[in-house]
Amino acid sequence: MTRTAAVLLLLAAGATWGATFPVVKAALADAGPATFLALRFGLAALLLAPALRGGLRGPGAWRAVSCGAALFVGYVFQTWGLTSTTPARAAFITALSLVLVPLLEPVLGIGRATPRVWGGALLALGGLAILLRPGTSAFSRGDLLTLVCAVAFAAHVLLLQWTVRVVPPARASTLQVATAAALALPFAATERWRFTPSARLAAAVLICALVATIAAFWVMTAVQRVLSAGVTVVVLAFEPVAAALTSVAMGLEAPSLGMVLGGVIVVAGVVLAGSALGRSES
């Protein structure tokens, strides 16, 4: 896979996650957050079951399991955070992983971010501040919970970079999804599997399981054999831009100058980080 193909595929994955945001938001009217996560990851793991032959045998399997655990923790704290903070603030705080990953890469011996990656990360973070308009209210409990989510998602990107060094992408992706499902199923029991069967819930679970989980997480796993963790997290900053574009396309939100300006700055940051040459340099 070429570097350009990896960036384009990762942009597609980020766009997928952003575009499914309105779908998930609508589905949560028919299911509790924990239940929806369990349905989403449970179905994905069930569909991937044939690829799980061999279980945890083989080199690096536990690395992939750690990726799934970090992914699950991130989703849980993001959900809890949203109960007492605004979506815009939650999205912006989650985006702090743009800075956390380049900071932690050299500490963990995974890599070292170049000035282009740092510039892209800071540019994208500034663009997200304009796009999301997180506000200036006092730091809340929900903000703190979302900060834990940002750390977990940063850890997921770094762990995935560590994992793909010894585990084939398809197997790594399958094991992390299965781990997230195994943790999500008992988590759903805490809200007693609260859901009301409906066509929109079924559609959301199918879309999120097939496209936003199986396909998108395979892409994220595969491209990290080509891209550094720092470049990966900057490219994924496109996700909120895709969410905003989808929201406008569906008539849920009117376009604004801040939305356009913020989106352009985020894209500029992605292009800057993606132009960093050489995996060892990025």
ABEGO torsion letter per residue (X at the ends): XBAAAAAAAAAAAAAAAAAAAAAAAAAAAABBAAAAAAAAAAAAAAAAAAAABGEABEBGAAAAAAAAAAAAAAAAAAAAAAAABBAAAAAAAAAAAAAAAAAAAAAAGAEBBBAAAAAAAAAAAAAAAAAAGAEABBBBAAAAAAAAAAAAAAAAAAAAAAAAAABBAAAAAAAAAAAAAAAAAAAAAAAGGBBBBBAAAAAAAAAAAAAAAAAAAAAAAAAAAABBAAAAAAAAAAAAAAAAAAAAAAGABBBBAAAAAAAAAAAAAAAAAAABBEAAAX
